[in-house]
């Protein structure tokens, strides 16, 4: 699977990028036909603590899956997004 990670208006460190890539690679257990994924990392303006936003587009043959989540950290948001995509993958396959 090809993975593109875009950090909008900041530079993500290598540990965060590696964390997200490893989470996405685990999705291939549920569907080994995943073509590519695009990840967008943003820090939203506002007063709230949950200002880290992770959006992921997942391209599989014939479909495009999408999920986005906010959290206090990019890692927590990435966990939630990957879990949402896993549920979408299982629905598509049934």
C-alpha angles and dihedrals in degrees: 000000000000113000125197118186121193119189107197116218095346140059115250115217122241093252092058092047092050091048093053093045092052091049091051093047089058089064089069087074088068097040122011093188095073106136103191146330135216119206124195120194118193138170107217122214117240145086099276125104092225094073099129110101125193120187122182130188113196119196117206126164108290096358144067117208123199137187136164133186139179124218144151091266136027090237093057092045091049090052090053094046093049090049090051090050091048089056090048091050092052091050092050092051095052 
